[in-house]
Amino acid sequence: SSIAELSPRELEVMAAMAEGKSNRGIAEALVISVPAVEKHITRILGKLGIDDVGTEHRRVHAVLTYLREI
């Protein structure tokens, strides 16, 4: 999967994640709600094909994918 599939807002969320922001920090920076951030992250993980594996951090994998492709 590629970040090319992400919407402009999802890319903004990814950029904020790459800056190390928490969901609350992302919400404040983008002036959206925390539940909206959570929905965006869920969609991002799905579009990037990052499955839930109990021994790995999906958010870190998403950020690494983003950083490789920008």
N, CA, C and O atoms as CSV, one atom per row, in Angstrom:
chain,resi,resn,atom,element,x,y,z
A,1,SER,N,N,0.836,-1.185,0.000
A,1,SER,CA,C,0.000,0.000,0.000
A,1,SER,C,C,0.877,1.243,0.000
A,1,SER,O,O,2.068,1.186,0.305
A,2,SER,N,N,0.272,2.343,-0.341
A,2,SER,CA,C,1.027,3.571,-0.501
A,2,SER,C,C,0.290,4.745,0.132
A,2,SER,O,O,-0.934,4.726,0.264
A,3,ILE,N,N,1.037,5.750,0.514
A,3,ILE,CA,C,0.400,6.940,1.064
A,3,ILE,C,C,-0.358,7.706,-0.014
A,3,ILE,O,O,-1.123,8.616,0.305
A,4,ALA,N,N,-0.161,7.353,-1.292
A,4,ALA,CA,C,-0.893,8.001,-2.381
A,4,ALA,C,C,-2.402,7.786,-2.251
A,4,ALA,O,O,-3.192,8.550,-2.806
A,5,GLU,N,N,-2.792,6.755,-1.522
A,5,GLU,CA,C,-4.209,6.450,-1.322
A,5,GLU,C,C,-4.846,7.317,-0.243
A,5,GLU,O,O,-6.069,7.327,-0.103
A,6,LEU,N,N,-4.036,8.045,0.520
A,6,LEU,CA,C,-4.555,8.825,1.641
A,6,LEU,C,C,-5.134,10.162,1.173
A,6,LEU,O,O,-4.634,10.781,0.233
A,7,SER,N,N,-6.194,10.588,1.852
A,7,SER,CA,C,-6.808,11.883,1.557
A,7,SER,C,C,-5.900,13.006,2.082
A,7,SER,O,O,-5.002,12.753,2.885
A,8,PRO,N,N,-6.132,14.227,1.634
A,8,PRO,CA,C,-5.333,15.347,2.160
A,8,PRO,C,C,-5.386,15.446,3.687
A,8,PRO,O,O,-4.363,15.708,4.321
A,9,ARG,N,N,-6.551,15.243,4.279
A,9,ARG,CA,C,-6.671,15.322,5.744
A,9,ARG,C,C,-5.905,14.183,6.396
A,9,ARG,O,O,-5.240,14.388,7.411
A,10,GLU,N,N,-5.989,12.982,5.829
A,10,GLU,CA,C,-5.242,11.851,6.376
A,10,GLU,C,C,-3.738,12.114,6.303
A,10,GLU,O,O,-2.995,11.717,7.201
A,11,LEU,N,N,-3.289,12.780,5.244
A,11,LEU,CA,C,-1.869,13.141,5.150
A,11,LEU,C,C,-1.482,14.149,6.228
A,11,LEU,O,O,-0.375,14.096,6.765
A,12,GLU,N,N,-2.390,15.063,6.541
A,12,GLU,CA,C,-2.132,16.013,7.632
A,12,GLU,C,C,-2.010,15.280,8.963
A,12,GLU,O,O,-1.138,15.584,9.777
A,13,VAL,N,N,-2.892,14.317,9.169
A,13,VAL,CA,C,-2.836,13.519,10.398
A,13,VAL,C,C,-1.528,12.734,10.447
A,13,VAL,O,O,-0.885,12.663,11.494
A,14,MET,N,N,-1.132,12.142,9.315
A,14,MET,CA,C,0.133,11.395,9.260
A,14,MET,C,C,1.321,12.300,9.571
A,14,MET,O,O,2.225,11.905,10.307
A,15,ALA,N,N,1.325,13.504,9.018
A,15,ALA,CA,C,2.421,14.441,9.274
A,15,ALA,C,C,2.498,14.773,10.756
A,15,ALA,O,O,3.590,14.844,11.321
A,16,ALA,N,N,1.360,14.974,11.382
A,16,ALA,CA,C,1.330,15.263,12.813
A,16,ALA,C,C,1.794,14.062,13.630
A,16,ALA,O,O,2.489,14.218,14.634
A,17,MET,N,N,1.408,12.866,13.196
A,17,MET,CA,C,1.883,11.651,13.862
A,17,MET,C,C,3.404,11.556,13.752
A,17,MET,O,O,4.079,11.187,14.713
A,18,ALA,N,N,3.939,11.893,12.571
A,18,ALA,CA,C,5.382,11.833,12.354
A,18,ALA,C,C,6.124,12.847,13.228
A,18,ALA,O,O,7.301,12.661,13.537
A,19,GLU,N,N,5.436,13.914,13.625
A,19,GLU,CA,C,6.013,14.905,14.535
A,19,GLU,C,C,5.962,14.423,15.980
A,19,GLU,O,O,6.489,15.081,16.877
A,20,GLY,N,N,5.331,13.283,16.204
A,20,GLY,CA,C,5.253,12.716,17.544
A,20,GLY,C,C,4.058,13.163,18.352
A,20,GLY,O,O,4.007,12.932,19.560
A,21,LYS,N,N,3.093,13.800,17.705
A,21,LYS,CA,C,1.913,14.292,18.424
A,21,LYS,C,C,0.998,13.136,18.840
A,21,LYS,O,O,0.861,12.140,18.130
A,22,SER,N,N,0.392,13.295,19.985
A,22,SER,CA,C,-0.627,12.360,20.461
A,22,SER,C,C,-1.925,12.648,19.717
A,22,SER,O,O,-2.017,13.626,18.975
A,23,ASN,N,N,-2.921,11.802,19.914
A,23,ASN,CA,C,-4.221,12.061,19.296
A,23,ASN,C,C,-4.761,13.416,19.721
A,23,ASN,O,O,-5.301,14.157,18.900
A,24,ARG,N,N,-4.621,13.737,20.981
A,24,ARG,CA,C,-5.082,15.041,21.479
A,24,ARG,C,C,-4.287,16.177,20.829
A,24,ARG,O,O,-4.857,17.200,20.448
A,25,GLY,N,N,-2.984,15.994,20.706
A,25,GLY,CA,C,-2.144,17.004,20.071
A,25,GLY,C,C,-2.506,17.204,18.609
A,25,GLY,O,O,-2.507,18.331,18.114
A,26,ILE,N,N,-2.813,16.114,17.919
A,26,ILE,CA,C,-3.232,16.194,16.521
A,26,ILE,C,C,-4.558,16.935,16.428
A,26,ILE,O,O,-4.738,17.803,15.574
A,27,ALA,N,N,-5.481,16.584,17.313
A,27,ALA,CA,C,-6.797,17.230,17.315
A,27,ALA,C,C,-6.667,18.734,17.519
A,27,ALA,O,O,-7.315,19.516,16.824
A,28,GLU,N,N,-5.842,19.133,18.457
A,28,GLU,CA,C,-5.662,20.563,18.716
A,28,GLU,C,C,-4.996,21.262,17.533
A,28,GLU,O,O,-5.397,22.365,17.161
A,29,ALA,N,N,-3.984,20.631,16.941
A,29,ALA,CA,C,-3.264,21.238,15.821
A,29,ALA,C,C,-4.152,21.391,14.581
A,29,ALA,O,O,-4.042,22.377,13.853
A,30,LEU,N,N,-5.026,20.419,14.347
A,30,LEU,CA,C,-5.867,20.428,13.151
A,30,LEU,C,C,-7.269,20.966,13.413
A,30,LEU,O,O,-8.095,21.038,12.503
A,31,VAL,N,N,-7.531,21.344,14.667
A,31,VAL,CA,C,-8.827,21.882,15.089
A,31,VAL,C,C,-9.955,20.916,14.708
A,31,VAL,O,O,-10.929,21.285,14.053
A,32,ILE,N,N,-9.778,19.667,15.147
A,32,ILE,CA,C,-10.801,18.633,14.986
A,32,ILE,C,C,-10.915,17.903,16.321
A,32,ILE,O,O,-10.109,18.128,17.224
A,33,SER,N,N,-11.902,17.039,16.446
A,33,SER,CA,C,-12.095,16.311,17.693
A,33,SER,C,C,-11.162,15.102,17.778
A,33,SER,O,O,-10.668,14.607,16.765
A,34,VAL,N,N,-10.936,14.645,18.995
A,34,VAL,CA,C,-10.121,13.441,19.193
A,34,VAL,C,C,-10.777,12.235,18.508
A,34,VAL,O,O,-10.070,11.455,17.870
A,35,PRO,N,N,-12.114,12.050,18.617
A,35,PRO,CA,C,-12.723,10.935,17.885
A,35,PRO,C,C,-12.501,11.029,16.366
A,35,PRO,O,O,-12.346,10.004,15.702
A,36,ALA,N,N,-12.484,12.242,15.817
A,36,ALA,CA,C,-12.209,12.404,14.379
A,36,ALA,C,C,-10.783,11.957,14.063
A,36,ALA,O,O,-10.543,11.308,13.045
A,37,VAL,N,N,-9.845,12.303,14.931
A,37,VAL,CA,C,-8.462,11.864,14.747
A,37,VAL,C,C,-8.400,10.340,14.761
A,37,VAL,O,O,-7.748,9.732,13.913
A,38,GLU,N,N,-9.075,9.733,15.717
A,38,GLU,CA,C,-9.073,8.274,15.823
A,38,GLU,C,C,-9.637,7.627,14.557
A,38,GLU,O,O,-9.116,6.612,14.094
A,39,LYS,N,N,-10.699,8.211,13.997
A,39,LYS,CA,C,-11.281,7.681,12.764
A,39,LYS,C,C,-10.294,7.806,11.608
A,39,LYS,O,O,-10.144,6.881,10.809
A,40,HIS,N,N,-9.624,8.951,11.522
A,40,HIS,CA,C,-8.632,9.134,10.457
A,40,HIS,C,C,-7.512,8.099,10.586
A,40,HIS,O,O,-7.090,7.509,9.591
A,41,ILE,N,N,-7.036,7.884,11.803
A,41,ILE,CA,C,-5.946,6.925,12.012
A,41,ILE,C,C,-6.400,5.517,11.649
A,41,ILE,O,O,-5.640,4.760,11.045
A,42,THR,N,N,-7.615,5.162,12.007
A,42,THR,CA,C,-8.150,3.848,11.647
A,42,THR,C,C,-8.186,3.683,10.135
A,42,THR,O,O,-7.814,2.630,9.616
A,43,ARG,N,N,-8.636,4.723,9.419
A,43,ARG,CA,C,-8.680,4.662,7.955
A,43,ARG,C,C,-7.272,4.583,7.368
A,43,ARG,O,O,-7.024,3.834,6.422
A,44,ILE,N,N,-6.353,5.364,7.940
A,44,ILE,CA,C,-4.963,5.348,7.471
A,44,ILE,C,C,-4.381,3.944,7.584
A,44,ILE,O,O,-3.801,3.423,6.631
A,45,LEU,N,N,-4.539,3.339,8.753
A,45,LEU,CA,C,-3.996,1.999,8.976
A,45,LEU,C,C,-4.601,1.000,7.997
A,45,LEU,O,O,-3.902,0.124,7.488
A,46,GLY,N,N,-5.892,1.129,7.736
A,46,GLY,CA,C,-6.555,0.247,6.782
A,46,GLY,C,C,-6.037,0.434,5.367
A,46,GLY,O,O,-5.752,-0.538,4.667
A,47,LYS,N,N,-5.916,1.688,4.948
A,47,LYS,CA,C,-5.435,1.974,3.594
A,47,LYS,C,C,-3.992,1.526,3.401
A,47,LYS,O,O,-3.609,1.103,2.310
A,48,LEU,N,N,-3.199,1.620,4.452
A,48,LEU,CA,C,-1.802,1.205,4.358
A,48,LEU,C,C,-1.629,-0.296,4.567
A,48,LEU,O,O,-0.524,-0.820,4.425
A,49,GLY,N,N,-2.718,-0.990,4.906
A,49,GLY,CA,C,-2.660,-2.441,5.091
A,49,GLY,C,C,-1.873,-2.854,6.316
A,49,GLY,O,O,-1.235,-3.907,6.327
A,50,ILE,N,N,-1.916,-2.029,7.344
A,50,ILE,CA,C,-1.174,-2.321,8.571
A,50,ILE,C,C,-2.128,-3.016,9.542
A,50,ILE,O,O,-3.001,-2.391,10.143
A,51,ASP,N,N,-1.932,-4.322,9.673
A,51,ASP,CA,C,-2.805,-5.143,10.508
A,51,ASP,C,C,-2.423,-5.044,11.975
A,51,ASP,O,O,-1.300,-4.676,12.320
A,52,ASP,N,N,-3.375,-5.377,12.824
A,52,ASP,CA,C,-3.156,-5.372,14.267
A,52,ASP,C,C,-2.377,-6.621,14.664
A,52,ASP,O,O,-2.900,-7.735,14.632
A,53,VAL,N,N,-1.126,-6.414,15.037
A,53,VAL,CA,C,-0.276,-7.499,15.532
A,53,VAL,C,C,0.088,-7.105,16.959
A,53,VAL,O,O,0.681,-6.050,17.185
A,54,GLY,N,N,-0.257,-7.929,17.891
A,54,GLY,CA,C,-0.092,-7.595,19.298
A,54,GLY,C,C,1.316,-7.244,19.738
A,54,GLY,O,O,1.496,-6.615,20.780
A,55,THR,N,N,2.315,-7.636,18.966
A,55,THR,CA,C,3.696,-7.395,19.382
A,55,THR,C,C,4.329,-6.192,18.682
A,55,THR,O,O,5.511,-5.913,18.881
A,56,GLU,N,N,3.556,-5.481,17.870
A,56,GLU,CA,C,4.103,-4.351,17.137
A,56,GLU,C,C,3.207,-3.128,17.270
A,56,GLU,O,O,2.007,-3.251,17.519
A,57,HIS,N,N,3.799,-1.939,17.102
A,57,HIS,CA,C,3.056,-0.682,17.172
A,57,HIS,C,C,2.662,-0.264,15.759
A,57,HIS,O,O,3.509,0.131,14.958
A,58,ARG,N,N,1.370,-0.355,15.465
A,58,ARG,CA,C,0.884,-0.030,14.127
A,58,ARG,C,C,1.130,1.427,13.772
A,58,ARG,O,O,1.433,1.749,12.624
A,59,ARG,N,N,1.001,2.297,14.744
A,59,ARG,CA,C,1.204,3.725,14.500
A,59,ARG,C,C,2.645,3.996,14.046
A,59,ARG,O,O,2.873,4.820,13.160
A,60,VAL,N,N,3.605,3.309,14.649
A,60,VAL,CA,C,5.008,3.472,14.261
A,60,VAL,C,C,5.203,2.978,12.838
A,60,VAL,O,O,5.894,3.629,12.054
A,61,HIS,N,N,4.614,1.844,12.485
A,61,HIS,CA,C,4.720,1.326,11.127
A,61,HIS,C,C,4.127,2.305,10.115
A,61,HIS,O,O,4.680,2.493,9.031
A,62,ALA,N,N,3.005,2.926,10.468
A,62,ALA,CA,C,2.376,3.898,9.574
A,62,ALA,C,C,3.297,5.100,9.359
A,62,ALA,O,O,3.472,5.559,8.231
A,63,VAL,N,N,3.876,5.598,10.432
A,63,VAL,CA,C,4.777,6.751,10.324
A,63,VAL,C,C,6.012,6.392,9.493
A,63,VAL,O,O,6.450,7.193,8.667
A,64,LEU,N,N,6.569,5.216,9.698
A,64,LEU,CA,C,7.733,4.805,8.919
A,64,LEU,C,C,7.394,4.708,7.431
A,64,LEU,O,O,8.193,5.103,6.582
A,65,THR,N,N,6.224,4.187,7.123
A,65,THR,CA,C,5.775,4.135,5.732
A,65,THR,C,C,5.662,5.545,5.166
A,65,THR,O,O,6.120,5.812,4.055
A,66,TYR,N,N,5.057,6.437,5.925
A,66,TYR,CA,C,4.905,7.830,5.505
A,66,TYR,C,C,6.273,8.476,5.238
A,66,TYR,O,O,6.473,9.115,4.205
A,67,LEU,N,N,7.199,8.304,6.168
A,67,LEU,CA,C,8.514,8.926,6.030
A,67,LEU,C,C,9.294,8.369,4.840
A,67,LEU,O,O,10.055,9.099,4.203
A,68,ARG,N,N,9.115,7.096,4.537
A,68,ARG,CA,C,9.799,6.489,3.387
A,68,ARG,C,C,9.280,7.038,2.065
A,68,ARG,O,O,10.018,7.110,1.083
A,69,GLU,N,N,7.998,7.428,2.044
A,69,GLU,CA,C,7.359,7.777,0.777
A,69,GLU,C,C,7.219,9.268,0.525
A,69,GLU,O,O,6.809,9.668,-0.565
A,70,ILE,N,N,7.549,10.100,1.506
A,70,ILE,CA,C,7.415,11.545,1.243
A,70,ILE,C,C,8.656,12.092,0.575
A,70,ILE,O,O,8.722,13.286,0.280
